[in-house]
Amino acid sequence: MKAESISTPRIVACPRCGAPVPWAPQSRWRPFCSERCKLIDLGDWATERYRIPGVESPDPGDDGGDTPPPLRDD
């Protein structure tokens, strides 16, 4: 491994605005360039603007009806 690659941090793009961000401990908000970009991104997740695609699985206890399950005599 080269000594210069250890001392030179990798530069990544801020996922929110695209600004260059050095991937180093000094970059407090990495991978974001600032707290503002970090909070905007968090807000987008919280308001479900971002979603992970998938199929919702049915609730195992849900039979599809509106009636509650019968009571058991134990």
Biopython code that builds the backbone (N, CA, C, O; Angstrom):
import numpy as np
from Bio.PDB.StructureBuilder import StructureBuilder

atoms = [
    (1, "MET", "N", (0.845, -1.177, 0.000)),
    (1, "MET", "CA", (0.000, 0.000, 0.000)),
    (1, "MET", "C", (0.891, 1.241, 0.000)),
    (1, "MET", "O", (1.929, 1.272, 0.662)),
    (2, "LYS", "N", (0.484, 2.237, -0.731)),
    (2, "LYS", "CA", (1.265, 3.469, -0.818)),
    (2, "LYS", "C", (0.976, 4.354, 0.378)),
    (2, "LYS", "O", (-0.155, 4.405, 0.862)),
    (3, "ALA", "N", (1.994, 5.048, 0.855)),
    (3, "ALA", "CA", (1.846, 5.945, 2.000)),
    (3, "ALA", "C", (0.933, 7.118, 1.671)),
    (3, "ALA", "O", (0.214, 7.598, 2.548)),
    (4, "GLU", "N", (0.945, 7.587, 0.437)),
    (4, "GLU", "CA", (0.118, 8.734, 0.079)),
    (4, "GLU", "C", (-1.361, 8.385, 0.054)),
    (4, "GLU", "O", (-2.192, 9.262, 0.289)),
    (5, "SER", "N", (-1.725, 7.122, -0.225)),
    (5, "SER", "CA", (-3.136, 6.747, -0.245)),
    (5, "SER", "C", (-3.720, 6.707, 1.164)),
    (5, "SER", "O", (-4.928, 6.871, 1.331)),
    (6, "ILE", "N", (-2.877, 6.488, 2.192)),
    (6, "ILE", "CA", (-3.343, 6.483, 3.569)),
    (6, "ILE", "C", (-3.630, 7.907, 4.042)),
    (6, "ILE", "O", (-4.607, 8.127, 4.757)),
    (7, "SER", "N", (-2.809, 8.863, 3.663)),
    (7, "SER", "CA", (-2.970, 10.233, 4.134)),
    (7, "SER", "C", (-3.971, 11.043, 3.315)),
    (7, "SER", "O", (-4.456, 12.068, 3.794)),
    (8, "THR", "N", (-4.289, 10.621, 2.112)),
    (8, "THR", "CA", (-5.233, 11.350, 1.265)),
    (8, "THR", "C", (-6.608, 10.698, 1.360)),
    (8, "THR", "O", (-6.793, 9.575, 0.892)),
    (9, "PRO", "N", (-7.583, 11.398, 1.966)),
    (9, "PRO", "CA", (-8.910, 10.789, 2.098)),
    (9, "PRO", "C", (-9.633, 10.717, 0.751)),
    (9, "PRO", "O", (-9.424, 11.544, -0.137)),
    (10, "ARG", "N", (-10.464, 9.729, 0.635)),
    (10, "ARG", "CA", (-11.306, 9.583, -0.554)),
    (10, "ARG", "C", (-12.335, 10.704, -0.558)),
    (10, "ARG", "O", (-12.836, 11.090, 0.498)),
    (11, "ILE", "N", (-12.648, 11.220, -1.718)),
    (11, "ILE", "CA", (-13.653, 12.270, -1.869)),
    (11, "ILE", "C", (-14.931, 11.616, -2.387)),
    (11, "ILE", "O", (-14.918, 10.914, -3.398)),
    (12, "VAL", "N", (-16.036, 11.858, -1.677)),
    (12, "VAL", "CA", (-17.336, 11.337, -2.090)),
    (12, "VAL", "C", (-18.278, 12.514, -2.318)),
    (12, "VAL", "O", (-18.039, 13.616, -1.826)),
    (13, "ALA", "N", (-19.333, 12.275, -3.057)),
    (13, "ALA", "CA", (-20.334, 13.314, -3.307)),
    (13, "ALA", "C", (-21.399, 13.265, -2.224)),
    (13, "ALA", "O", (-21.860, 12.186, -1.854)),
    (14, "CYS", "N", (-21.790, 14.415, -1.720)),
    (14, "CYS", "CA", (-22.881, 14.500, -0.754)),
    (14, "CYS", "C", (-24.130, 13.917, -1.420)),
    (14, "CYS", "O", (-24.479, 14.332, -2.525)),
    (15, "PRO", "N", (-24.808, 12.966, -0.775)),
    (15, "PRO", "CA", (-25.992, 12.364, -1.404)),
    (15, "PRO", "C", (-27.131, 13.349, -1.615)),
    (15, "PRO", "O", (-28.021, 13.090, -2.426)),
    (16, "ARG", "N", (-27.125, 14.451, -0.918)),
    (16, "ARG", "CA", (-28.215, 15.422, -1.039)),
    (16, "ARG", "C", (-27.949, 16.461, -2.128)),
    (16, "ARG", "O", (-28.786, 16.681, -3.003)),
    (17, "CYS", "N", (-26.768, 17.100, -2.065)),
    (17, "CYS", "CA", (-26.512, 18.217, -2.986)),
    (17, "CYS", "C", (-25.374, 17.953, -3.972)),
    (17, "CYS", "O", (-25.196, 18.708, -4.928)),
    (18, "GLY", "N", (-24.612, 16.898, -3.747)),
    (18, "GLY", "CA", (-23.538, 16.550, -4.667)),
    (18, "GLY", "C", (-22.210, 17.235, -4.392)),
    (18, "GLY", "O", (-21.258, 17.041, -5.148)),
    (19, "ALA", "N", (-22.115, 18.032, -3.330)),
    (19, "ALA", "CA", (-20.851, 18.707, -2.997)),
    (19, "ALA", "C", (-19.787, 17.671, -2.629)),
    (19, "ALA", "O", (-20.112, 16.624, -2.069)),
    (20, "PRO", "N", (-18.527, 17.952, -2.938)),
    (20, "PRO", "CA", (-17.468, 17.003, -2.576)),
    (20, "PRO", "C", (-17.247, 16.970, -1.058)),
    (20, "PRO", "O", (-17.181, 18.011, -0.404)),
    (21, "VAL", "N", (-17.133, 15.750, -0.514)),
    (21, "VAL", "CA", (-16.933, 15.562, 0.920)),
    (21, "VAL", "C", (-15.757, 14.617, 1.118)),
    (21, "VAL", "O", (-15.798, 13.490, 0.625)),
    (22, "PRO", "N", (-14.708, 15.037, 1.825)),
    (22, "PRO", "CA", (-13.608, 14.115, 2.104)),
    (22, "PRO", "C", (-14.066, 13.056, 3.114)),
    (22, "PRO", "O", (-14.655, 13.391, 4.141)),
    (23, "TRP", "N", (-13.794, 11.780, 2.821)),
    (23, "TRP", "CA", (-14.175, 10.694, 3.724)),
    (23, "TRP", "C", (-13.089, 10.571, 4.787)),
    (23, "TRP", "O", (-12.175, 9.755, 4.674)),
    (24, "ALA", "N", (-13.211, 11.402, 5.820)),
    (24, "ALA", "CA", (-12.211, 11.467, 6.879)),
    (24, "ALA", "C", (-12.908, 11.837, 8.186)),
    (24, "ALA", "O", (-14.003, 12.400, 8.161)),
    (25, "PRO", "N", (-12.294, 11.532, 9.320)),
    (25, "PRO", "CA", (-12.901, 11.863, 10.616)),
    (25, "PRO", "C", (-13.223, 13.348, 10.774)),
    (25, "PRO", "O", (-14.124, 13.700, 11.535)),
    (26, "GLN", "N", (-12.513, 14.214, 10.080)),
    (26, "GLN", "CA", (-12.768, 15.651, 10.175)),
    (26, "GLN", "C", (-14.088, 16.045, 9.519)),
    (26, "GLN", "O", (-14.621, 17.116, 9.809)),
    (27, "SER", "N", (-14.621, 15.205, 8.648)),
    (27, "SER", "CA", (-15.903, 15.488, 7.986)),
    (27, "SER", "C", (-17.015, 15.013, 8.917)),
    (27, "SER", "O", (-17.443, 13.860, 8.868)),
    (28, "ARG", "N", (-17.459, 15.909, 9.743)),
    (28, "ARG", "CA", (-18.384, 15.584, 10.830)),
    (28, "ARG", "C", (-19.706, 14.976, 10.358)),
    (28, "ARG", "O", (-20.266, 14.126, 11.051)),
    (29, "TRP", "N", (-20.208, 15.385, 9.212)),
    (29, "TRP", "CA", (-21.538, 14.954, 8.761)),
    (29, "TRP", "C", (-21.475, 13.925, 7.644)),
    (29, "TRP", "O", (-22.488, 13.658, 6.999)),
    (30, "ARG", "N", (-20.306, 13.344, 7.403)),
    (30, "ARG", "CA", (-20.169, 12.429, 6.265)),
    (30, "ARG", "C", (-21.209, 11.329, 6.296)),
    (30, "ARG", "O", (-21.516, 10.837, 7.382)),
    (31, "PRO", "N", (-21.755, 10.921, 5.200)),
    (31, "PRO", "CA", (-21.386, 11.278, 3.842)),
    (31, "PRO", "C", (-21.974, 12.613, 3.371)),
    (31, "PRO", "O", (-21.795, 12.997, 2.216)),
    (32, "PHE", "N", (-22.667, 13.308, 4.255)),
    (32, "PHE", "CA", (-23.245, 14.602, 3.878)),
    (32, "PHE", "C", (-22.226, 15.710, 4.066)),
    (32, "PHE", "O", (-21.275, 15.570, 4.836)),
    (33, "CYS", "N", (-22.429, 16.811, 3.359)),
    (33, "CYS", "CA", (-21.490, 17.932, 3.457)),
    (33, "CYS", "C", (-21.780, 18.811, 4.664)),
    (33, "CYS", "O", (-20.901, 19.536, 5.129)),
    (34, "SER", "N", (-23.020, 18.754, 5.181)),
    (34, "SER", "CA", (-23.394, 19.628, 6.289)),
    (34, "SER", "C", (-24.538, 19.006, 7.080)),
    (34, "SER", "O", (-25.168, 18.043, 6.643)),
    (35, "GLU", "N", (-24.789, 19.571, 8.241)),
    (35, "GLU", "CA", (-25.921, 19.114, 9.047)),
    (35, "GLU", "C", (-27.228, 19.377, 8.311)),
    (35, "GLU", "O", (-28.167, 18.587, 8.406)),
    (36, "ARG", "N", (-27.291, 20.476, 7.586)),
    (36, "ARG", "CA", (-28.497, 20.820, 6.829)),
    (36, "ARG", "C", (-28.852, 19.714, 5.845)),
    (36, "ARG", "O", (-29.997, 19.264, 5.806)),
    (37, "CYS", "N", (-27.872, 19.269, 5.044)),
    (37, "CYS", "CA", (-28.132, 18.202, 4.077)),
    (37, "CYS", "C", (-28.537, 16.913, 4.786)),
    (37, "CYS", "O", (-29.418, 16.192, 4.316)),
    (38, "LYS", "N", (-27.900, 16.626, 5.908)),
    (38, "LYS", "CA", (-28.224, 15.430, 6.682)),
    (38, "LYS", "C", (-29.673, 15.475, 7.161)),
    (38, "LYS", "O", (-30.395, 14.485, 7.045)),
    (39, "LEU", "N", (-30.104, 16.623, 7.700)),
    (39, "LEU", "CA", (-31.460, 16.743, 8.228)),
    (39, "LEU", "C", (-32.518, 16.748, 7.126)),
    (39, "LEU", "O", (-33.613, 16.221, 7.324)),
    (40, "ILE", "N", (-32.211, 17.328, 5.985)),
    (40, "ILE", "CA", (-33.144, 17.287, 4.858)),
    (40, "ILE", "C", (-33.353, 15.846, 4.422)),
    (40, "ILE", "O", (-34.482, 15.431, 4.160)),
    (41, "ASP", "N", (-32.271, 15.082, 4.343)),
    (41, "ASP", "CA", (-32.367, 13.679, 3.946)),
    (41, "ASP", "C", (-33.161, 12.877, 4.978)),
    (41, "ASP", "O", (-34.002, 12.057, 4.611)),
    (42, "LEU", "N", (-32.901, 13.107, 6.257)),
    (42, "LEU", "CA", (-33.640, 12.421, 7.312)),
    (42, "LEU", "C", (-35.127, 12.744, 7.229)),
    (42, "LEU", "O", (-35.967, 11.860, 7.400)),
    (43, "GLY", "N", (-35.451, 13.999, 6.968)),
    (43, "GLY", "CA", (-36.851, 14.398, 6.813)),
    (43, "GLY", "C", (-37.525, 13.699, 5.648)),
    (43, "GLY", "O", (-38.701, 13.343, 5.733)),
    (44, "ASP", "N", (-36.792, 13.500, 4.561)),
    (44, "ASP", "CA", (-37.358, 12.790, 3.408)),
    (44, "ASP", "C", (-37.680, 11.342, 3.758)),
    (44, "ASP", "O", (-38.693, 10.806, 3.307)),
    (45, "TRP", "N", (-36.832, 10.707, 4.555)),
    (45, "TRP", "CA", (-37.127, 9.337, 5.009)),
    (45, "TRP", "C", (-38.322, 9.346, 5.961)),
    (45, "TRP", "O", (-39.194, 8.483, 5.866)),
    (46, "ALA", "N", (-38.369, 10.314, 6.876)),
    (46, "ALA", "CA", (-39.438, 10.367, 7.876)),
    (46, "ALA", "C", (-40.806, 10.611, 7.246)),
    (46, "ALA", "O", (-41.812, 10.106, 7.743)),
    (47, "THR", "N", (-40.853, 11.369, 6.172)),
    (47, "THR", "CA", (-42.124, 11.633, 5.496)),
    (47, "THR", "C", (-42.423, 10.605, 4.405)),
    (47, "THR", "O", (-43.367, 10.765, 3.632)),
    (48, "GLU", "N", (-41.614, 9.556, 4.353)),
    (48, "GLU", "CA", (-41.757, 8.457, 3.406)),
    (48, "GLU", "C", (-41.622, 8.885, 1.945)),
    (48, "GLU", "O", (-42.193, 8.268, 1.047)),
    (49, "ARG", "N", (-40.853, 9.957, 1.727)),
    (49, "ARG", "CA", (-40.548, 10.334, 0.345)),
    (49, "ARG", "C", (-39.658, 9.267, -0.283)),
    (49, "ARG", "O", (-39.783, 8.946, -1.465)),
    (50, "TYR", "N", (-38.763, 8.729, 0.529)),
    (50, "TYR", "CA", (-37.938, 7.604, 0.099)),
    (50, "TYR", "C", (-38.591, 6.337, 0.626)),
    (50, "TYR", "O", (-39.017, 6.288, 1.780)),
    (51, "ARG", "N", (-38.668, 5.335, -0.196)),
    (51, "ARG", "CA", (-39.229, 4.054, 0.221)),
    (51, "ARG", "C", (-38.395, 2.935, -0.367)),
    (51, "ARG", "O", (-37.874, 3.037, -1.477)),
    (52, "ILE", "N", (-38.283, 1.880, 0.390)),
    (52, "ILE", "CA", (-37.610, 0.692, -0.107)),
    (52, "ILE", "C", (-38.683, -0.181, -0.731)),
    (52, "ILE", "O", (-39.627, -0.570, -0.043)),
    (53, "PRO", "N", (-38.565, -0.507, -2.037)),
    (53, "PRO", "CA", (-39.623, -1.277, -2.694)),
    (53, "PRO", "C", (-39.716, -2.687, -2.123)),
    (53, "PRO", "O", (-38.721, -3.288, -1.717)),
    (54, "GLY", "N", (-40.920, -3.180, -2.106)),
    (54, "GLY", "CA", (-41.145, -4.532, -1.628)),
    (54, "GLY", "C", (-42.627, -4.815, -1.569)),
    (54, "GLY", "O", (-43.457, -3.922, -1.741)),
    (55, "VAL", "N", (-42.941, -6.052, -1.326)),
    (55, "VAL", "CA", (-44.329, -6.471, -1.224)),
    (55, "VAL", "C", (-44.661, -6.598, 0.254)),
    (55, "VAL", "O", (-43.934, -7.238, 1.013)),
    (56, "GLU", "N", (-45.769, -5.983, 0.653)),
    (56, "GLU", "CA", (-46.180, -6.081, 2.039)),
    (56, "GLU", "C", (-46.738, -7.471, 2.288)),
    (56, "GLU", "O", (-47.589, -7.951, 1.541)),
    (57, "SER", "N", (-46.258, -8.107, 3.333)),
    (57, "SER", "CA", (-46.774, -9.424, 3.670)),
    (57, "SER", "C", (-47.980, -9.255, 4.587)),
    (57, "SER", "O", (-48.009, -8.346, 5.418)),
    (58, "PRO", "N", (-48.968, -10.119, 4.440)),
    (58, "PRO", "CA", (-50.160, -9.992, 5.283)),
    (58, "PRO", "C", (-49.826, -10.333, 6.737)),
    (58, "PRO", "O", (-48.912, -11.108, 7.019)),
    (59, "ASP", "N", (-50.582, -9.741, 7.634)),
    (59, "ASP", "CA", (-50.424, -10.026, 9.054)),
    (59, "ASP", "C", (-50.827, -11.481, 9.281)),
    (59, "ASP", "O", (-51.921, -11.874, 8.877)),
    (60, "PRO", "N", (-49.979, -12.292, 9.916)),
    (60, "PRO", "CA", (-50.295, -13.715, 10.086)),
    (60, "PRO", "C", (-51.575, -13.961, 10.882)),
    (60, "PRO", "O", (-52.202, -15.007, 10.707)),
    (61, "GLY", "N", (-51.983, -13.040, 11.746)),
    (61, "GLY", "CA", (-53.204, -13.218, 12.525)),
    (61, "GLY", "C", (-54.426, -12.627, 11.864)),
    (61, "GLY", "O", (-55.521, -12.695, 12.423)),
    (62, "ASP", "N", (-54.271, -12.054, 10.695)),
    (62, "ASP", "CA", (-55.382, -11.387, 10.012)),
    (62, "ASP", "C", (-56.024, -12.346, 9.022)),
    (62, "ASP", "O", (-55.377, -12.814, 8.086)),
    (63, "ASP", "N", (-57.322, -12.636, 9.242)),
    (63, "ASP", "CA", (-58.031, -13.516, 8.307)),
    (63, "ASP", "C", (-58.761, -12.723, 7.229)),
    (63, "ASP", "O", (-59.448, -13.295, 6.382)),
    (64, "GLY", "N", (-58.609, -11.416, 7.268)),
    (64, "GLY", "CA", (-59.219, -10.568, 6.251)),
    (64, "GLY", "C", (-60.567, -10.026, 6.645)),
    (64, "GLY", "O", (-61.078, -9.125, 5.980)),
    (65, "GLY", "N", (-61.171, -10.547, 7.717)),
    (65, "GLY", "CA", (-62.485, -10.083, 8.153)),
    (65, "GLY", "C", (-62.377, -9.015, 9.214)),
    (65, "GLY", "O", (-61.296, -8.719, 9.724)),
    (66, "ASP", "N", (-63.536, -8.435, 9.540)),
    (66, "ASP", "CA", (-63.578, -7.392, 10.553)),
    (66, "ASP", "C", (-63.966, -7.921, 11.920)),
    (66, "ASP", "O", (-64.004, -7.159, 12.886)),
    (67, "THR", "N", (-64.254, -9.205, 12.022)),
    (67, "THR", "CA", (-64.675, -9.763, 13.300)),
    (67, "THR", "C", (-63.468, -10.233, 14.098)),
    (67, "THR", "O", (-62.494, -10.730, 13.532)),
    (68, "PRO", "N", (-63.536, -10.073, 15.414)),
    (68, "PRO", "CA", (-62.420, -10.556, 16.230)),
    (68, "PRO", "C", (-62.417, -12.080, 16.302)),
    (68, "PRO", "O", (-63.450, -12.706, 16.066)),
    (69, "PRO", "N", (-61.289, -12.680, 16.619)),
    (69, "PRO", "CA", (-61.244, -14.135, 16.704)),
    (69, "PRO", "C", (-62.118, -14.626, 17.866)),
    (69, "PRO", "O", (-62.316, -13.900, 18.840)),
    (70, "PRO", "N", (-62.639, -15.847, 17.766)),
    (70, "PRO", "CA", (-63.504, -16.346, 18.846)),
    (70, "PRO", "C", (-62.719, -16.539, 20.141)),
    (70, "PRO", "O", (-61.522, -16.828, 20.113)),
    (71, "LEU", "N", (-63.401, -16.377, 21.277)),
    (71, "LEU", "CA", (-62.771, -16.571, 22.569)),
    (71, "LEU", "C", (-62.619, -18.065, 22.830)),
    (71, "LEU", "O", (-63.466, -18.864, 22.432)),
    (72, "ARG", "N", (-61.551, -18.425, 23.491)),
    (72, "ARG", "CA", (-61.294, -19.830, 23.805)),
    (72, "ARG", "C", (-61.700, -20.118, 25.242)),
    (72, "ARG", "O", (-61.526, -19.275, 26.123)),
    (73, "ASP", "N", (-62.237, -21.300, 25.478)),
    (73, "ASP", "CA", (-62.600, -21.732, 26.820)),
    (73, "ASP", "C", (-61.481, -22.617, 27.361)),
    (73, "ASP", "O", (-61.523, -23.838, 27.207)),
    (74, "ASP", "N", (-60.493, -22.013, 27.988)),
    (74, "ASP", "CA", (-59.379, -22.801, 28.550)),
    (74, "ASP", "C", (-59.540, -23.041, 30.004)),
    (74, "ASP", "O", (-58.691, -23.685, 30.621)),
]
sb = StructureBuilder()
sb.init_structure("model")
sb.init_model(0)
sb.init_chain("A")
sb.init_seg("    ")
for serial, (resi, resn, name, xyz) in enumerate(atoms, 1):
    if name == "N":
        sb.init_residue(resn, " ", resi, " ")
    sb.init_atom(name, np.array(xyz, "f"), 0.0, 1.0, " ", f" {name:<3s}", serial, name[0])
structure = sb.get_structure()
